[in-house]
Amino acid sequence: MSDCIFCKIVRGEIPCRKVYEDDDLFAFHDAHPIAPVHFMLIPKRHIASLMEADGSHAALLGKMLLLVPRLAKEQGLDNGFRTVINTGKGGGQEVFHLHIHIIGGGHIPPMVRRD
């Protein structure tokens, strides 16, 4: 998509701090990190959200998930990390290009509040 910010990043039209790139995937640091390490992994092919993925994307999605731990370790997250995929407006998605947030380092609060 020509107006998608992540597509523009992949094409080199918007600068980023690149973490990784191959023929299918691109990873870069989040411009507004919420933790000491916060980067995103995206497919180069525009897929609006996880809701748009189907069986034809199975290999790509598997490749993405298997790459996450390697990239996390390369970014110094040897003690663990959080992965987040926001899906749709109701799921908090802001950029409508499928992406996985990889977050870690420092104190990461629990996802579920326990009283």
Residue pairs with C-beta under 8 A, 6 or more apart in sequence:
1 7
1 46
1 97
4 46
4 95
4 96
4 97
5 14
5 95
5 97
6 42
6 46
6 95
6 97
6 99
7 46
7 97
8 14
9 16
9 26
9 28
10 26
10 42
10 44
16 28
16 29
16 31
17 28
17 29
18 26
18 27
18 28
19 27
19 28
19 29
19 39
19 71
19 74
19 75
20 26
20 27
20 41
20 67
20 71
21 27
23 44
24 43
24 44
24 45
24 60
24 63
25 41
25 42
25 43
25 44
25 63
25 64
25 67
26 41
26 42
26 43
26 44
27 39
27 40
27 41
27 42
27 67
27 71
27 102
28 39
28 40
29 38
29 39
29 40
30 38
30 39
30 40
30 101
34 103
35 103
35 104
35 105
35 106
35 108
36 104
36 105
36 106
37 72
37 75
37 76
37 77
37 81
37 102
37 103
37 104
37 105
38 101
38 102
38 103
39 71
39 75
39 101
39 102
40 99
40 100
40 101
40 102
41 64
41 67
41 68
41 71
41 99
41 100
41 102
42 97
42 98
42 99
42 100
43 60
43 64
43 98
45 60
46 97
47 53
47 57
47 97
47 98
48 96
48 97
48 98
49 87
49 88
49 93
49 96
49 98
50 85
50 87
50 98
51 87
51 88
52 98
53 61
53 98
64 100
65 100
68 81
68 83
68 100
68 102
71 102
72 81
72 102
72 104
75 102
75 104
76 105
77 102
77 104
77 105
79 104
80 104
81 102
81 103
81 104
82 101
82 102
82 103
82 104
82 108
82 111
83 100
83 101
83 102
83 103
84 100
84 101
84 103
85 98
85 99
85 100
85 101
86 92
86 93
86 94
86 101
87 93
